[in-house]
């Protein structure tokens, strides 16, 4: 095996993994404010308004990053116990995705399917009497995934922890014509 490691060219030939910018997904944070705002818990990471997000995504595409993952900072006044803004086709995620796909149709856009950005309590599920209502939450996640796909999201990525949500989301997307 040492003969395979002697020269740089042979090491590259037998290397197991080579990562390039084409293998990356860039997480981006979007908000409804008109300015770039730091994320306090993540140094050098910012929440961007939609126009700045589009500009940053263009730079990512020029660097060869093929996909971005959009995470919203939903204003408190749009949050409620059921995360109802998650299923609004005019919500922040949907508006950001629509703007991204209009400006950069070749860019892949990944959307997180989860209720925590949209709930007033910050949990991924609808809570009633101290318990997470799994089935009710899954129905909301199905609708959330469909509105994201309708906005132009290419990859629907459930990150919540509800039982049965992946199959249910896939079924909802299939029924809505997003095979």
For each residue, the residues with C-beta under 8 A, 3 or more apart:
1: 4 5
2: 5 6
3: 6 10
4: 1 10 11 13 14
5: 1 2 10 11 14
6: 2 3 10
7: 10 11
8: 11 12
9: 12 13
10: 3 4 5 6 7 13 14
11: 4 5 7 8 14 15
12: 8 9 15 18
13: 4 9 10
14: 4 5 10 11
15: 11 12 18
16:
17:
18: 12 15
19: 23 24
20: 23 64
21: 24 63 64 65
22: 64 65 66
23: 19 20
24: 19 21 65 66 67
25: 65 67 68 69 108 110
26: 60 65 67 68 69
27: 68 69 71
28: 48 53 56 57 68 69 70 71
29: 39 45 46 47 48 71 72 73
30: 47 48 49 50 53 70 71 72 73 92 93 96
31: 37 47 48 49 72 73 75 92
32: 49 73 75 92
33: 37 47 49
34: 49
35: 49
36: 46 47 48 49 52
37: 31 33 46 47
38: 45 46 47
39: 29 42 45 46 47
40:
41:
42: 39 45
43:
44:
45: 29 38 39 42
46: 29 36 37 38 39
47: 29 30 31 33 36 37 38 39 73
48: 28 29 30 31 36 52 53 56
49: 30 31 32 33 34 35 36 52 53
50: 30 53 54 95 96 99
51: 54 55 99
52: 36 48 49 55 56
53: 28 30 48 49 50 56 57 70 96 99 100
54: 50 51 57 58 99 100 103 104
55: 51 52 58 59
56: 28 48 52 53 59 60
57: 28 53 54 60 61 68 100 103 104 107
58: 54 55 61 62 103 104
59: 55 56 62 63
60: 26 56 57 63 65 68 107
61: 57 58 64 65 66 104 106 107
62: 58 59
63: 21 59 60
64: 20 21 22 61
65: 21 22 24 25 26 60 61 68
66: 22 24 61 107 108
67: 24 25 26 107 108 109 110 154 155
68: 25 26 27 28 57 60 65 100 107 108 109 110
69: 25 26 27 28 109 110 111 112 157
70: 28 30 53 93 96 97 100 109 110 111 112 153
71: 27 28 29 30 112 117
72: 29 30 31 91 92 93 96 117
73: 29 30 31 32 47 92 117
74: 78 79 85 91 92 117 118
75: 31 32 78 79
76: 79 120
77:
78: 74 75 85 91 118
79: 74 75 76 83 85 118 119 120
80: 83 84 85 118 119 120
81: 119 120 121 126 127
82: 115 119 126 140
83: 79 80 86 115 116 118 119 126 140
84: 80 87 88 118
85: 74 78 79 80 88 91 118
86: 83 91 115 117 118 140 143 144
87: 84 91 140 143 144 147
88: 84 85 91 94 147
89: 94 147 150 151
90: 94 95
91: 72 74 78 85 86 87 88 94 95 118 147
92: 30 31 32 72 73 74 95 96
93: 30 70 72 96 97 111 148 151 153
94: 88 89 90 91 97 98 147 148 150 151
95: 50 90 91 92 98 99 151
96: 30 50 53 70 72 92 93 99 100
97: 70 93 94 100 101 109 111 148 151 152 153
98: 94 95 101 102 151 152
99: 50 51 53 54 95 96 102 103
100: 53 54 57 68 70 96 97 103 104 107 109 152
101: 97 98 104 105 107 109 151 152
102: 98 99 105
103: 54 57 58 99 100
104: 54 57 58 61 100 101 107
105: 101 102
106: 61
107: 57 60 61 66 67 68 100 101 104
108: 25 66 67 68 154 155
109: 67 68 69 70 97 100 101 152 153 154 155
110: 25 67 68 69 70 153 154 155 157
111: 69 70 93 97 148 153 155 156 157
112: 69 70 71 117 157 158 159
113: 141 144 145 148 156 157 158 159 160 165 169
114: 117 124 141 158 159 160
115: 82 83 86 118 119 123 124 125 126 137 140 141 144 160
116: 83 119 122 123 124 160
117: 71 72 73 74 86 112 114
118: 74 78 79 80 83 84 85 86 91 115
119: 79 80 81 82 83 115 116 122 123 124 126
120: 76 79 80 81
121: 81 127
122: 116 119
123: 115 116 119 127 132
124: 114 115 116 119 132 137 159 160 161 162
125: 115 132 133 134 137 160 161 162
126: 81 82 83 115 119 132 133 136 137 140
127: 81 121 123 130 131 132 133
128: 131 133
129:
130: 127
131: 127 128
132: 123 124 125 126 127 137 162
133: 125 126 127 128 136 137
134: 125 137 138 162 163 164
135: 138 139
136: 126 133 139 140
137: 115 124 125 126 132 133 134 140 141 160 162 165
138: 134 135 141 142 162 163 164 165 168
139: 135 136 142 143 168
140: 82 83 86 87 115 126 136 137 143 144
141: 113 114 115 137 138 144 145 158 160 162 165 168 169
142: 138 139 145 146 168 169 171 172
143: 86 87 139 140 146 147 172
144: 86 87 113 115 140 141 147 148
145: 113 141 142 148 149 156 158 169 172 173
146: 142 143 149 150 172 173 176 178
147: 87 88 89 91 94 143 144 150 151
148: 93 94 97 111 113 144 145 151 153 156
149: 145 146 152 153 156 173 176 178
150: 89 94 146 147 176
151: 89 93 94 95 97 98 101 147 148
152: 97 98 100 101 109 149
153: 70 93 97 109 110 111 148 149 156
154: 67 108 109 110
155: 67 108 109 110 111
156: 111 113 145 148 149 153 169 173
157: 69 110 111 112 113
158: 112 113 114 141 145 165 166 169
159: 112 113 114 124
160: 113 114 115 116 124 125 137 141 165
161: 124 125
162: 124 125 132 134 137 138 141 165
163: 134 138
164: 134 138 167 168
165: 113 137 138 141 158 160 162 168 169
166: 158 169 170
167: 164 170 171
168: 138 139 141 142 164 165 171 172
169: 113 141 142 145 156 158 165 166 172 173
170: 166 167 173 174
171: 142 167 168 174 175
172: 142 143 145 146 168 169 175 176
173: 145 146 149 156 169 170 176 178 179
174: 170 171 177 178 179
175: 171 172
176: 146 149 150 172 173
177: 174
178: 146 149 173 174
179: 173 174
